[in-house]
Amino acid sequence: LWPAGTTYESVYPVTTAAQGFKFQTDLASSSGVTTNGTFYVRVRINNKFGTATDEVFETFIVTRSTTGVSTVKVINDIALYPNPATSNLNVVFDPSSDVKNIAIYSIIGRQMNAFRVTGNSSASLNLENLPSGIYFARLLNGNGDVVATKKFTKQ
């Protein structure tokens, strides 16, 4: 964050006892922090203008870590039909994509169904138990990595 021992002072007048203290930090690489790890920020809060020497120290532990996924082969040649679907949805994909499973998710991200792919380039999914709405078909390879997601509508 800042070099060890660096002190920054900010004065925030408190007008009521109900006011709180807010602390915010930015650990994006644009803030100058380029390494991952745990950082400790020690904050001294005191009553600078009062007659008492009210003082408290708080230590905040902040962890910066990378987020991401491993490299995944993404396929763009996917056909879903008919769209909108009624009772069945056909999915056609590139055989080299190693698709092993297809999961169906609702618009709010809830998994509604999962299908094991038996063919190497297509699947026919039974949607009779799904209510009408907008869904996403997520195609997964043998390692469980998402190789494609495609939107469809169930009538």
Salt bridges, closest charged atoms under 4 A:
GLU9 OE2 - LYS48 NZ 2.49
GLU55 OE2 - ARG44 NE 3.76
ASP98 OD1 - LYS100 NZ 3.31
